[in-house]
Amino acid sequence: MMSLYLIILFAVAVGLFYLAYRLLRAEKDVALEILRYVFVIILSYLAVCAIIAALGQVIPTNRGMANFF
């Protein structure tokens, strides 16, 4: 299971390096467009984290979803 996380982390790192390369080589308008999408992705990620944290308070993690239903 740990190797799956390792593969995902390497894929994210490669993606970030590629994004940094594209930002260095991009024109001003393209760079702003890419940054806009990155900002939207970060905000979406924070929203998903907030939902997961809220569900963690509703559903006890030590018993799973058995007491939720």
N, C-alpha and C positions, 0 to 999 in steps of 0.2 A: 504494500500500500504506500510505503514511503517513496518508492520509485515513481509512482504516479505524480506525487507532489513535486518531486525533483524535475520531472519532465515538464510539468506545467510552469514551474518557476523559470526553467531555462527558456521556454517558449515566450514567456512574458518578457524576460530580459532581452532576448533577441528582437522582439517587437519594439521594445523601448529604444534599443540602439538604432533600429531601422527608422523609427519616428524621429529620433534626434538627427540622423543623417539627412532625412527628407527636409526637416526644418532648416538645417544649415544650407541646403542646396536650393530651397524654394524661394520664389519671389514673394514680395510682401503680401499680396492678396492671398496667395496659396497658403502661406504660413499662418495668416490669421484664420483662414478656414480650418486648417488642421488643428490649431489651438482651440478653436470653438468646439470641434468634435471631441477633443481630449477633455475639455471642461465638462461637456455634457456627459461623457462616460464616467468621469470622476463623481459628478453629482448623482448619477444613477447608481454607482457603486455605494456611495454613502447612504442613499435611500434604501437600498437592499439591506445594507448592514443595520440600519435603524429598524427595519421590519423584522429582521432575524433577532435583534436584541429585544424587541417588544414581545415577540413570540416566546423567547426564552423566559420572560417573566410570567407569561400566561401558562405555558406548558412546562411542568417540572422536568428538568433534564435527567434526573436520576431515575425516573419511572417511565420515561418516553412519552408516547402519546396515549397510553392506556387510560389515563385519568381525564383526558381531554374530551372524550366522547361519552 
